Amino acid sequence: MAQSSTNYRIDGKRLWDTLMAMAAFGATPKGGVNRVTLTEVDRQGRAQFSEWCAQAGLTLRRDTMGNMFARRAGRDNTRPPVLFGSHLDSQPTGGKFDGALGVIAGLEVMRTLDDLGIVTEAPLELINWTDEEGSRFGRAMMGSAVWSGVHPEATIKSLRDAEGISVAEALATIGAAGTEPAARYPADAYFELHIEQGPILEREEKTIGIVTGAQGQIWFDATLLGRDSHAGTTPPDARRDALAGAAEIILLVESIMREQGESGRGTVGRLTVHPNSPNVVPGEIRFGAEFRHPDDAVIEAIATRFPREATAVAIARGLDLAITPVFRVAATPFDPACIALVRDACDRLGYPARKMVSGAGHDAVHVANVVPTAMIFTPCKDGLSHNEAESITDAEAEAGTQVLLDVVLARANRPA
């Protein structure tokens, strides 16, 4: 890997050691992480992050959504801060690096500036966003959505998990909520370092992904109602099998996805069967479906087509379908000037890089609505993420963090 032409170098070992220390919170036997949002183990990870921020001399504050902001003063504190960060929450069977890399890399940027005695012109703020993953309450990127004004805080706080616990109750239980309003404030730019969560960089032997934007997304919640009946005594023509209907709708999701070619994405990743007994024909199925595409026109077409065709499947089988779109994000282009800083940093550092669109949603997608934004991707082994086997190398983590340092310095020190 090529060396940087700058003397400002992060401490790669310290970065890796801190990543591994955070991975201990919620560590799973298979080597992954279960640090689901607003749980006790999330509280522990937040507490450790707070301690590290204090040791680095950062001023930490929290807003009413539990978003954490760690500030380093600049030479001119009247200037809007340069923001960077990601999230510390994980999937139930998540990996060590999804989200955490961006937060810990941001901490390493702050530590490195202290080591070098550098004071930036503009202040800097490192952010840990609340509940990026969406696995517990069914709504991804919650903290950044409220901060950016995409969703009302009251709506988000009223969401409930499978046990009936609301977001507001979960925030209170672990003491995560602060007093600062969960609302955007003037900021100069936002940068987010993240693993790619796909195989492209590894396949093409690129060190850095220069992310130019993110795909559009639409998520649906659905309930399919049939009739519970005895599995041994109910003949085929008397069955109203909700699970069989759900299976056909799942194949519809896959069919719509494949029609879009390489850019298409469609998934049913959550399914609840009732009564979930081996000798009862299922009478109720609850499931979630999502679609993604870089073209908003395609998402718009799917938003109409999928409910219509899924309803036709249900009617043909004598089932009742209630289907509701619950989450939608437009395809989001990132800021050209911020993208250029990432590209310039890769050139200066000698890292092989390529431009790419993010297939996953990130907090940066919401922030980009109100603040100039760009993202930096690092490879991950076999493109695997949302999996305990998720893996990157220490060199990949170091390279991504070095680019982050470079772009933060360039943006924070530009002429006012």
N, C-alpha and C positions, 0 to 999 in steps of 0.2 A: 504494500500500500504506500502510495507516495506521501512524502512528508510535507508539512505545511511550510509556506514561505514566511510565516509570521513567527515571532518569538512568543506569542501568547498561546500557551499550551495548557490544556486541561490536565488534570491528574487522572489518568485512565484507571489506575488501580483503586483510587479512592472512589471514583464513580462506580466501579463494579462492586466494590465492597458494600457501598451504600445500597445499591440495587438488591444485593443478596440479603442485606439486613432487613430491608422492607419486605422482601419475599418471605421472611420468617413469619410475618403476621398473616395467618390463614394458610400456612403451608399445608399441602396435601401429601399423602403417602406416595402419590405418583409423580411428585416433583412440581406440581402446579400450585395454584393459589385459589382459595375460596375466601374472598374478602368482599362479600356482597354488601352493597351500600347500606349505610345506617344501621349496621349490626354492631355487636360488641367488638368483633375483630376489626371492623372498619374504624371504630372509635380508637382502638389501640394503635392502628396505623396512623391515624390523624394525630394522636398524641405524640408519637415518635417524630412525625414530620414537624410538628410544632417545636419540639425540643431541638431538632436540627436547625430550624430557622432561627431560634433564639441564640444558639451557639454561633451562628453566622452573623449575628448582629442585625437581623432583619426585623422589621416591625410587622407583626402579624395581626390581621383583623379578620373577622368572619361576618358574613351577611346573614340575613334571616333565612336563606336557603341552605346555609352551611358551607357555601363556597368560601375558600380560604385564600387570602391575599397576603403575600409576604413582600414587603416593600424595602428596597434599597435606595437611599437618597441619592440624588444627582447633584451636579454642581448648580443647576438651575431648577429648583423644585417647583417653579411656576409652570414649567413645561409639562404637557401631558406625558404620562409614563409609557414606556415600552413594555408591553405585556408578553408573557410566555408561560406555558404550562400544559397541563393535561389533567388526568384523573388518577386516583388511587384505588377506586372500587374495581371489582373484577366480576367476571361470570362465576357461577357456582363451581364450575370446573374450568377455571381460567388459567392463564399462564402468568409468568413472573413479570412480563415486560409490557403487555397491553396496557397503555395508559401510564403505568408507573415509570416507564422510561422517560417520558416527557417531563414529569414532575421532578424526578431525581436528577435528570440532566440539567434542568433549570437550577436546581440547588447547586450543582457542580459549577455552573456558570457563575453564580454568586460567590461561591468559595474561591474560584480562580481569580476573580476580580479583586477579592480581598488579598489573596496571596501576592498579586502583582501590584497592589497599591493603586489600582485604577479607579478613578471616580468618573463616571460617565456624565455627559452634559445633562441628559434627561434622566429622571428617576426610572427605576426598573421595578416591575412587579411580577412575581412568580405566583401562579394560580393553581390550586387544586380544586377542580370543579366537582360538585356533588352529583352522583349517580349519572355517569355517562352511559353505563351499560344498559340500563333499562330492564334488567332481568328480574328485579323484585316487584316493581310497581307497573311494569308494562309500558313505560314511556321513557325512551332513551334521551340522553343529553338534557336532563331536567334542569340542573343548576344553571347551565349556560343559556338554556331557553328562557328562563325567567329573567336572568340578568340582561339578556339581549332584547327583551320585550316580545319574544315570539309567543309565549304563553303566559297567561295571568298567574300570579303566584298562588292565589286562592284555589284556582283549578288544579294546579299541580299538587298543592298540599292536601287536597281532598282525595287524591288517588289512594287506593288501598291494595295491599298485597294479598296473597292467598289466604292468610290468617285473619284478614279484615283490619289489619293495622294500617292507619293512614300515614302518608308522608309526614304530616305535621306531628303525629304521635311518635313516629320513629326518630325524627329530629330531636324531640324533647327527651326521649328515652336515653339517648347517648349524649345529650348536651351539646349537639353539633351546631345549633343555630346561634348566630350572633345577633347584634343589635343594629348593624349597618343595613340600610335598605338594600334588598336584592334588585338593584337597578343599575344600568350602565352609567358610567361616568366618562368624562373626556379621556381618551387614550390615543396614543400616537399610532400604535400598530400592535398586532398580536401574531406570535409565532408558536407553532406547535410541532414538536418532534414526536414521531410515533413509528412503531414498526409497521411495515407495509400491510401485513395480514394477508398477503397474497404471494404468488411465486415469481412475479415478473423480474424483480431486481436480481434475485438469486439466479434465475435462468440466464439472464443477460450479463451476469457478472458485473453489475453496477453497484457502487458503494452507496449512492444516495439517490433517492427519488425526489425530484423537484415537483411538488404537487401544485397543479394549476387550478384545481377545483375539485368538487365532489359531486357524485351522482345524485339525481333526484330519488326520493323514496316515497312509498305509500304503504302504510300498515293497516290491516283490517282485523277487527275482532268479530268472531262469528259464533253463533249457537245454532246447532242443527237438532231439531226435535223429531223423534219418531215415537216408538212405543216399546217399553220394556215388555219382554215376553219370554216364555220358557224356550230354551234353546233346543230341547228334545222333542217338544210337542207342537211347535209352531211351523207349519209347512211354508214353503217359499212364497206362495201367493198371499199369505196372511201376515207376512213380516213387514214391519216398518223399521228397517235396520239403519239407525243413524250412523253407525260406524261405516257401513258399506257406502252410504252416501258421502261421508267425509272422505273416504278413500278415493272416490271418483273426483271429488273436488280437488283433492291434493294432486291428482294426476292432471287436472285442468291447470293448476298453478304451474306445474312442470312444463306442460305443453305451451302455455303462453310465454314462459321464460325462453324455451328453446326456439320459438319463432323469432325471437329478437337477435339470434346469433350470439357471437362472443360477448356482446355488450349486455345481454339479457341476464337478469337475476330474478329468481322467484323461489320462495321458501315457505314451507309450513314447519316451524320448529317447536311448536307447543300444541299439545293435544290432551284434552281431559275427557276420559270416557266414564259415563255413568250408566249403570251402577258398577261397572268394572268387575263383573263376576264372570267366571268362565262358562257358566251354564245359563246366562241370561243374554238375550238379544239386546244390544245396547239401545237405549231409548233417547239418550241425550249426549251430544258431543259439543264441547267447546274448543275452539282452536283459533290460532292467530295465523294470518298469512301476510307476507310482505313481498313487494316488488321494488326493484331498483333499476335505473337506467340513466345514462348521462343526458338524454334528451327529454326535456319536460313534456314535449308533445306526445311522446310514447307513454309517459306516466299518466298523462291526462286521458289518453285512450284506454289504458288499463283500468283507470279509476271508474270508467263507465262500463267497460266490457266484463270485467271479472265478476262484479255483483250480479250482472244480468245473466251470465252463463252459469254461475253457481246456483242462482235461483232456479234456472231451468232444470238443472240436475236434481235439485230437491223436489220440485214439483213432479217430475217424472217418477220419482221414487215414493211419492206420497208423504214427503217430509215437509216440515216447516223450517225455513231458514231466516234468521235475523242476522244481518251483516252490516257492520258500521265501520267506516273509515275513522281511525283513532289517531293517526299520526301521519303528517305529510311534510316533507321538506323538498323545496325546489332544488333543481340542479344549481349548484353554487360556484360561480367563478371566483377565484381569489384575486387579490390586488396585484396588478402588473409590476408595480415598483417593489413590492415585497418579494414577489417571485424572482425578480431580477437580482435582488440581494442574495437569495439562496443560490441562484445560478452563478453569480460572481464569486461567492464563497467557495463553491465547488471548484471553479477554475483556479482560484488562488491557492487552494489547498491541494490541488492535483487529484481530486477524487473523481473517478468515472461516474457519470450521472446521466439521468434521462428524465424528461418531463413525463408526467403521468397524471391521470385523474383518479381520485380516491374512490374505490368501490364501497368503502365503509363510511358510515356517518361518524363524525367527530365533533367535539365541542367547537372546533374552529368553524364548522359550517354555520352555526348560529351566530358566533361572534363576528363572522364576515359580513353579516347584515348591517353592522353598526361600526366596525373598526376595520381598517385595512389589514388584511390577513394573508398569511401563507403557511404552508406546512412543509415539513422535511420528513422523508421516509428513510428508514434503514431496512435492509433485507431481514427476513426471518426464515429459518430452516424449513424447506419444503413448502413455504407459504402458509404454514400452519399457525392458526390463532384460535382464540376461544376454545382452547384445548390445553390440558395440563402438560402436554409435550412441547408446547410453544418454546422456541429456543432462538437465541441470537448469540453471537460471539462477543467477547469483550472488545475486540477491535472494531466491530460494527457499532457497538454502543459508543465507543470513543469517537469514531468518525462523525456520527450524527451529532454528538454533543459539541464537537469542535466546530461544525458548521453552525450550530445554534449560537455558540459564543461569537462567532464571526459576524453573523447577521445582527445579533443584538447590539454589538458594539457599533457596527456601521449605522444602524438606525438611530441609536441613542445619541451618537456623536455627530449626526448630520447638522448642518447649519440650521438654526432656529428659523 
